[in-house]
Amino acid sequence: MKIFKYFLLTAALVFFVSCSKDDDNPGTDSSMVLGEWNLEEFSYSGSTTATQGDQTVSSTYTGEAYDLDARVIFNSATNYSTEGSYTIKLTTTVNGQTMVQDYPYSDISGSGTYRVEGNKLITTSNAPPDPGLVDPMATAEGTIMELTANRMVLFAEQVVNSTMQGAEVEIRNETLQVFSR
């Protein structure tokens, strides 16, 4: 059971901007992304299924951020940086049992490159991949659902299939982020 708890925690922590489904929106003015954006809302939900031999454990989870003091800065050289802090209230249900835990993230600091393709925001992190994660998220893609001078809404869906310590793992996740300036 310990391995399955690890999978649940990994699933909850791995998503910032994740892979998304295709959308019919023809494009976004990439210059509108430039500048500093404050994280106003961050939530995600999904499921994890891990199978090892004839044993399968499934779970669902939701994460809701609060005490938000985080920002992302997109500059004209196609570089981005992140900083700040927030706390995630993670609700996980496994085999009918629900657990609620808070995970504080302080001193968030990251950087990388970005590009806008159509209505997709694609980021590539400068951080080395973490071999302990199911999906290290070196490159991530989100759909720009709304972009105005003062508001940006990103939505992403991701499905990760992996084998870890002999278990087949499938993680499905949806993420919503709302930014303002």
Buried (B, 14 or more C-beta within 10 A) or exposed (E): EEBBBBBBBBBBBBBBBBBBEEEEEEEBEBEBBEBEBBBBBBBBBBBBBBBBEEEEBBBBBBBBBEBBEBBBBBEEEBEBBBBBEBBBBBBBBBEEEEEEEEBEBEEBEBBBBBEBEBBBBBBBBEEEEEEEBBBBBBEBBBBBBEBEEEEBBBBBBBEBEBEBEEBEBBBBBBBBBBBEE
